[in-house]
Amino acid sequence: EVPLKKANSADAPENPTGTCKLFLGNLSFDIDDDKCCEFFSDCGELTDIFWLSDRESGRFKGCGFITFNTPEEAALGFGKNGQEVMGREIKVTYFVCTA
């Protein structure tokens, strides 16, 4: 189990949407839940990880969604946009539901 630290809202970038969910792109095809949790462990606790896969082949598409407990933790996660994970510079954006 990966130890997770509590997020410090004073360190968090602004979270304009107040969401707890982030979209992750440009991920290594070798990433898994454990590696994702480890990378974001200094931001807070991940409550959900959802990897996107191709409908026809079922193969991982190199992107997905993560959910934190609080918007402050998500803001800390957003602050990792552009950092390298497993040899790839990840893209992190806020998930905004427009339904």
Secondary structure, DSSP 4 states (H G I P E B T S, - for coil): ----PPP-GGGPPP-TT--SEEEEES--TT--HHHHHHHTTTT--EEEEEEEE-TTT--EEEEEEEEESSHHHHHHHHTTTT-EETTEE-EEEE-----
